[in-house]
Amino acid sequence: MSADRSEILGELSVAVRRSQRASEAVDAAAQTALGINRSDGRCLDALEQHGRMTEGELARATEMSTGGLTAVLDRLESEGYVRRTPDAHDRRIAFVDLTDRARELSWELFGPLAQETGPLLERYTDEQLRLLTEFHVIVAEMQERHAQQLRDRGRPADPR
């Protein structure tokens, strides 16, 4: 590998890690503003991205147990951020939706960032945007696989 390529890859690694930390900082600040925790935030994000979901779908999307999800949904419902609606044909199934209040607060918190991102994206060609999308999709898949490997591994044994 050339020295130039090695330097470029190092810069890319630093930039990706910085971007991840910045995303985490924005999420944490928004969660604080909403008075919620990280798990609550993951549920709101999944619902905003995918729309109405069953509780089971939401549990899978957020990698939560159904018991853990129930506690999260109880909190979010009491704050007025989600609503649960039983299925008309099968009362064992409940759908979860964001409330208008949650959507309004989301726009209030994230809208300025979205508005700032628009002009940035205008700087790139469609081909470059496809490349960026491909990169992020592949990296996310790699990270999801690695996260599962780490969960499967468990905690290291205590050497004491």
N, C-alpha and C positions, 0 to 999 in steps of 0.2 A: 504494500500500500504506500502510495506517495505521501510525502510529508504534508502537501497541500490537502489531500483528501483526509488524512488523519486529523488535521486541524479543523477542516470543515465538519467532520463527523463529531468532533469534540464540541464545537460551537453549537451544532444542532442538538446534541444531548443536553447541554447547558440550557439552551432555549426551551426545549420541551419540558425539562424539569421546572424551570422558572414559570412557564405557562401553567403547569399543573398546580404549583404552589399558589399562583395568583388566582386560579379558578377556585381552589379550596378556600382562599381568603375571602373571595366574593361570596361564596356559599355560606361560610361561617358568619359573615357580617349580615347577610340577608336573614339567616336563621335567627340571629340575635334580634334583629329588627322585628321579626314576626313572633318572637317569644317561643320558638320551637327548638328541638334538638336535631341532630344529624339524621337520625332515622326518619323523623317526621319530614325533614327536607327531602330525603330520597323519595318518599311517597308522593309528595307534592310535585316533584320534578317528573316522576314517572307518569303521573296523571296529566300533567301539562303536556308532556311529549306524546302520549298515546291516547289521551281522551278517556272517556268512560271505560271502566274496567270492572270485572268481577273481583271480589276479594281474593279469590284464588289466583287470578291473573296478576293482580297487584303483588301478592306475596311472592310469586315466581319472579316478577320483574325486579323486585327489590331484594330478592334473596333473603326474605324474612320468613320465620315460622308463622303459622297462622295465629298462634297465641300472641306472639310479639306484634304482629300486624294489628290484631284486635285492639291492643293497648294503644298503639299509635293512632288508629282510626278514632278511638274514643276521645283522645286528646284533640286531634284535628277537628273532629266534629264539634266538640265543646267550644273550640275557638272560632267556629264558623267558617272553617276553610274547606271542609268536605261535607258531602251529604251521602248517606247510604240509602239506597232504595231497594226494597225486596223485589225479586223477579215476580211478575204477575202469575206465572205458571208454576214456578218452583220456589216455594218460600225458603228453601235451604240456601238459595243463591241470592246474594245481594250485590248490587252494582254500586260503585263508588264514583262520584263526580266531584270536580272542583266546584266551589260556589262562585258566584259572581264576585263576591268580596275577595276571594283568593286570587281570582284573575286580575282584579283591579290592583291589589297590592303587589302582585307579581310585576305588572306593567310599571307601577310606581317605582319598584326597586330595580328592575332589570331593563326597563324601557330606555333609559339614557345610554346604557351600554349597547343595546341593540341599535339605537340611532347612530351611535358613534361607529359601530362596526360597518354599517351600510356603505359609507364613503370609502372605508378601507378596502372592502371587497371590490369596489369599482376599479381599483388599481390593477386587478388581475384579469387575465383572459379566461374564457370559459375552460380552455384546456388546463390552465394553471389551477383553476378552482377544482376541476375534476381530479387533478393530481393531489391537491391538498386533501380532498375528501377521501381519496383512496388511501393515502398515508394514514389519516386519522382512523379510518375504519380498520385497517390492518393492525395498527398499534393497539386500538381498543380490544380487538380480538385476542391479540397476544397477551395483553394485560389481564383480560378475563381468564384466559387459560392459566396464566401464571398465578393469579389470585386463587384459583381452584387448587392448583398444586400446593400452594402454601397452606391452604385450609386442610388439605388432605394430609400434609406433613405433620401438622399439629405443632405444639410447643416443644422446644428442645428439652431433653431430660435435664433435671437439676443436678449439677456436678457435685453437690455437697453430699 
